[in-house]
Amino acid sequence: MRQFEISSYLYPMNDSHFKAVEEEDAEFYVYHVLTGNVTTDIHYHSSAQLIYAEGGIVHVFTELKHWYLPARCFMWIPAGTPHYIFSTSPKVDLYNFYFKKEAEENGRFDEINIYSVNNLLREMILYTKEWDGKITKNDGSQYNFLKALKGVLSETIDKKLAFPVQHPFPKDETLLKIAKYIHANLEKPLSIEFTAKEFGMSTRTLSRKFKEILGMNYVRFLRALRITRSLELMLEGKYNMYEIAMMVGYNSLSSFSNIFKKIIGVPPTEYQQKLRGDK
């Protein structure tokens, strides 16, 4: 398996089900983690994986990107994709489905991405809450149910309702330190000049590092971290929208709302209602 660096604050989770997923007759495999604080080691499997988060934010690292999976969204990970997962959200329920590839898929499920979950798909996912383990053609109604779920999933993926908050994962040691610093200090005025000074480099050098190594500029990277942190704060339910805007580094609610809508597609208050299940 290809290797890539992982962050030092991860802790391994029980991965005993990975071998069972590989069994030839395991056309479907269900493995839900309903305890919060989820972590895994780097791994991959010959089945594709659907991950759905109910509550909290889940972080998924692939070789090239750091993905943010918020509540009420699902992530599709194609077969053979090295990745690891972690979430420090204590209330997150993580639903995992594994699907063997079918001949008639014609590349439809070959792209990794995150999508919004419609009401039908969410109810189908939650219906399987007590399920666990391998599901084969001999399992009757459960097998047919997962076939139907994959059909609904196919329609969702075709609509390309992709969730836009993700960015390249910084393998460069200096950029990784900078990314951790930014994440821990989002309330500060983190202009590129400010951050470059903190790390004893010129603005030009820092700007070049982001473009050459990550393929994106500093502002876009910072914006992704701020918006993702705002989603986590929304789910905590402790703060009003103005407080959240300040905590992630915006000096006014209007500027935060404008950026949030530009990235997510809806205003923050509307998205918070979605996260809570009000819409």
C-alpha positions as CSV (number, residue, x, y, z in Angstrom):
1,M,0.0,0.0,0.0
2,R,1.2,3.5,-0.7
3,Q,2.3,5.4,2.3
4,F,1.7,9.0,3.3
5,E,2.3,11.0,6.5
6,I,-0.3,11.2,9.2
7,S,-0.8,13.7,11.9
8,S,0.7,12.8,15.3
9,Y,-2.5,13.3,17.3
10,L,-4.3,10.3,15.9
11,Y,-5.0,7.1,17.8
12,P,-5.8,3.7,16.2
13,M,-9.3,2.2,16.3
14,N,-10.3,-1.4,16.1
15,D,-10.0,-2.5,12.5
16,S,-10.9,-6.2,12.9
17,H,-13.7,-5.9,10.3
18,F,-11.4,-5.1,7.4
19,K,-10.5,-8.7,6.7
20,A,-14.2,-9.7,6.6
21,V,-14.9,-6.9,4.1
22,E,-12.5,-8.6,1.7
23,E,-14.4,-11.9,1.7
24,E,-15.6,-12.9,-1.8
25,D,-19.3,-13.3,-0.8
26,A,-19.4,-10.0,1.1
27,E,-21.2,-8.1,-1.6
28,F,-22.3,-5.7,1.2
29,Y,-20.8,-5.1,4.6
30,V,-22.1,-2.9,7.4
31,Y,-20.0,-1.5,10.2
32,H,-21.4,1.4,12.2
33,V,-19.4,3.3,15.0
34,L,-21.9,5.0,17.3
35,T,-19.5,6.0,20.0
36,G,-17.9,9.3,18.9
37,N,-14.1,10.0,18.8
38,V,-13.5,7.8,15.8
39,T,-10.0,7.1,14.4
40,T,-8.5,4.5,12.1
41,D,-5.0,3.7,10.8
42,I,-4.2,4.2,7.1
43,H,-5.9,1.4,5.1
44,Y,-7.7,0.5,1.9
45,H,-10.0,-2.2,0.7
46,S,-11.2,-3.8,-2.5
47,S,-14.8,-2.7,-1.7
48,A,-16.0,0.9,-2.1
49,Q,-17.0,2.6,1.1
50,L,-19.9,5.0,2.0
51,I,-19.4,7.0,5.1
52,Y,-22.3,8.9,6.6
53,A,-21.9,11.3,9.6
54,E,-24.9,11.9,11.9
55,G,-23.7,14.7,14.2
56,G,-20.2,16.2,14.3
57,I,-17.5,16.6,11.8
58,V,-15.4,13.7,10.5
59,H,-12.0,14.2,8.9
60,V,-10.9,11.9,6.1
61,F,-7.4,12.0,4.8
62,T,-6.4,10.6,1.5
63,E,-3.0,10.7,-0.1
64,L,-3.8,14.0,-1.8
65,K,-6.4,15.8,0.3
66,H,-7.9,16.5,3.7
67,W,-11.7,16.1,3.4
68,Y,-14.3,17.4,5.9
69,L,-17.4,15.3,6.2
70,P,-20.1,17.3,8.1
71,A,-23.3,16.0,9.5
72,R,-26.0,15.2,7.0
73,C,-23.5,14.5,4.3
74,F,-22.0,11.2,3.0
75,M,-18.6,10.5,1.5
76,W,-18.0,8.0,-1.3
77,I,-14.5,6.4,-1.2
78,P,-13.8,4.2,-4.3
79,A,-12.2,0.8,-3.9
80,G,-8.5,0.7,-3.5
81,T,-8.2,4.3,-2.1
82,P,-5.7,4.6,0.8
83,H,-7.3,6.7,3.6
84,Y,-7.7,7.2,7.3
85,I,-10.5,8.7,9.3
86,F,-10.7,10.6,12.6
87,S,-13.2,12.7,14.5
88,T,-12.9,14.3,17.9
89,S,-16.7,15.1,18.0
90,P,-18.1,13.1,21.0
91,K,-21.6,12.9,19.5
92,V,-20.8,11.8,16.0
93,D,-22.4,8.6,14.8
94,L,-20.5,7.1,11.9
95,Y,-22.3,4.8,9.5
96,N,-20.1,2.7,7.2
97,F,-21.3,0.6,4.2
98,Y,-18.9,-1.4,2.0
99,F,-20.0,-2.3,-1.6
100,K,-18.3,-4.7,-4.0
101,K,-18.0,-3.3,-7.5
102,E,-20.6,-4.4,-10.0
103,A,-20.0,-4.9,-13.7
104,E,-22.7,-2.5,-14.8
105,E,-21.5,0.5,-12.8
106,N,-19.6,1.9,-15.9
107,G,-17.4,4.2,-13.8
108,R,-20.3,5.9,-12.0
109,F,-18.8,5.1,-8.6
110,D,-15.1,5.7,-9.4
111,E,-14.9,9.3,-8.1
112,I,-14.2,10.2,-4.5
113,N,-16.4,13.0,-3.2
114,I,-18.8,14.3,-0.5
115,Y,-22.4,14.8,-1.2
116,S,-25.5,16.2,0.6
117,V,-27.9,13.5,1.9
118,N,-31.6,13.8,0.9
119,N,-34.3,12.8,3.3
120,L,-34.9,9.4,1.7
121,L,-31.3,8.4,1.7
122,R,-30.9,9.5,5.3
123,E,-33.9,7.5,6.5
124,M,-32.6,4.4,4.7
125,I,-29.1,4.8,6.3
126,L,-30.6,5.3,9.8
127,Y,-32.9,2.3,9.3
128,T,-29.7,0.1,9.4
129,K,-28.5,1.4,12.7
130,E,-28.6,-2.0,14.4
131,W,-27.1,-3.9,11.4
132,D,-23.6,-5.3,11.6
133,G,-21.4,-7.5,9.5
134,K,-21.5,-9.2,6.1
135,I,-24.7,-9.3,4.1
136,T,-24.9,-11.7,1.2
137,K,-27.6,-12.9,-1.3
138,N,-28.7,-15.4,1.4
139,D,-29.8,-12.6,3.7
140,G,-33.0,-11.8,1.8
141,S,-34.6,-8.5,2.9
142,Q,-31.4,-6.9,4.2
143,Y,-29.6,-7.7,0.9
144,N,-32.5,-6.3,-1.2
145,F,-32.6,-3.2,1.0
146,L,-29.0,-2.4,0.4
147,K,-29.4,-3.0,-3.3
148,A,-32.2,-0.3,-3.2
149,L,-30.0,2.0,-1.0
150,K,-27.3,1.8,-3.6
151,G,-29.8,2.7,-6.3
152,V,-30.8,5.8,-4.4
153,L,-27.2,6.5,-3.9
154,S,-26.5,6.3,-7.6
155,E,-29.1,9.1,-8.3
156,T,-27.6,11.3,-5.6
157,I,-24.1,10.9,-7.0
158,D,-25.3,11.6,-10.5
159,K,-26.7,14.9,-9.4
160,K,-23.2,16.0,-8.3
161,L,-24.4,17.6,-5.1
162,A,-20.8,17.8,-3.9
163,F,-19.9,19.4,-0.6
164,P,-17.1,21.9,-1.4
165,V,-14.9,22.1,1.7
166,Q,-11.8,20.2,1.2
167,H,-8.2,21.0,0.4
168,P,-4.9,19.3,-0.4
169,F,-3.1,17.7,2.6
170,P,0.3,19.4,3.3
171,K,3.0,16.7,3.3
172,D,5.7,19.3,3.6
173,E,6.8,19.4,7.3
174,T,6.8,23.2,7.5
175,L,3.4,23.6,5.9
176,L,2.0,20.9,8.2
177,K,3.2,22.9,11.2
178,I,1.7,26.0,9.7
179,A,-1.7,24.3,9.1
180,K,-1.8,23.1,12.7
181,Y,-0.9,26.6,13.9
182,I,-3.7,28.2,11.8
183,H,-6.3,25.7,13.0
184,A,-5.4,26.4,16.6
185,N,-5.5,30.2,16.1
186,L,-8.4,30.8,13.8
187,E,-9.7,33.7,15.9
188,K,-6.6,35.8,15.1
189,P,-6.1,38.1,12.1
190,L,-4.2,35.4,10.1
191,S,-3.2,37.4,7.1
192,I,-0.4,35.8,5.1
193,E,1.9,38.5,6.4
194,F,1.0,37.7,10.0
195,T,1.6,33.9,9.6
196,A,4.8,34.3,7.6
197,K,6.2,36.5,10.4
198,E,5.3,33.9,13.0
199,F,7.3,31.3,11.1
200,G,10.3,33.5,10.2
201,M,9.8,33.6,6.5
202,S,8.9,36.1,3.9
203,T,5.3,36.5,2.6
204,R,6.6,35.7,-0.9
205,T,8.2,32.4,0.3
206,L,5.0,31.3,2.2
207,S,2.8,32.2,-0.8
208,R,5.1,30.2,-3.1
209,K,5.0,27.2,-0.8
210,F,1.2,27.1,-0.8
211,K,1.0,27.4,-4.6
212,E,3.8,24.9,-5.4
213,I,3.1,22.3,-2.8
214,L,-0.7,22.5,-2.3
215,G,-1.7,24.0,-5.6
216,M,-3.9,26.6,-3.9
217,N,-3.3,30.0,-2.3
218,Y,-3.0,30.8,1.4
219,V,-6.3,32.7,1.5
220,R,-8.3,29.7,0.1
221,F,-6.7,27.3,2.6
222,L,-7.4,29.6,5.5
223,R,-11.0,30.1,4.4
224,A,-11.6,26.3,4.2
225,L,-10.3,25.9,7.8
226,R,-12.5,28.7,9.1
227,I,-15.7,27.5,7.4
228,T,-15.1,23.9,8.6
229,R,-14.5,25.1,12.2
230,S,-17.7,27.1,12.0
231,L,-19.6,23.9,11.1
232,E,-18.2,22.2,14.2
233,L,-19.2,25.2,16.4
234,M,-22.7,25.2,14.9
235,L,-23.2,21.6,15.9
236,E,-22.1,22.3,19.5
237,G,-25.2,24.5,19.9
238,K,-23.5,26.7,22.5
239,Y,-23.0,29.9,20.5
240,N,-25.0,32.3,18.4
241,M,-24.0,33.0,14.8
242,Y,-22.2,36.3,15.7
243,E,-20.1,34.5,18.3
244,I,-19.2,31.8,15.8
245,A,-18.2,34.4,13.2
246,M,-15.8,36.0,15.8
247,M,-14.4,32.7,16.9
248,V,-13.3,31.7,13.4
249,G,-11.7,35.1,12.7
250,Y,-14.3,37.2,10.9
251,N,-14.8,40.8,12.1
252,S,-18.5,41.0,11.3
253,L,-21.4,38.6,10.9
254,S,-22.1,39.9,7.4
255,S,-18.6,39.1,6.1
256,F,-18.8,35.6,7.6
257,S,-22.3,35.0,6.1
258,N,-21.2,36.1,2.7
259,I,-18.1,33.8,2.6
260,F,-20.1,31.0,4.1
261,K,-22.8,31.2,1.4
262,K,-20.2,31.5,-1.3
263,I,-18.6,28.3,-0.2
264,I,-21.5,26.2,1.1
265,G,-24.2,27.6,-1.2
266,V,-26.7,28.6,1.6
267,P,-26.5,31.1,4.5
268,P,-25.1,29.8,7.8
269,T,-28.4,30.0,9.6
270,E,-30.1,27.9,7.0
271,Y,-27.3,25.3,7.1
272,Q,-27.4,25.2,10.9
273,Q,-31.1,24.3,10.7
274,K,-30.2,21.5,8.2
275,L,-27.5,20.2,10.6
276,R,-30.0,20.1,13.4
277,G,-32.6,18.4,11.4
278,D,-35.0,21.4,11.3
279,K,-35.1,21.3,7.4
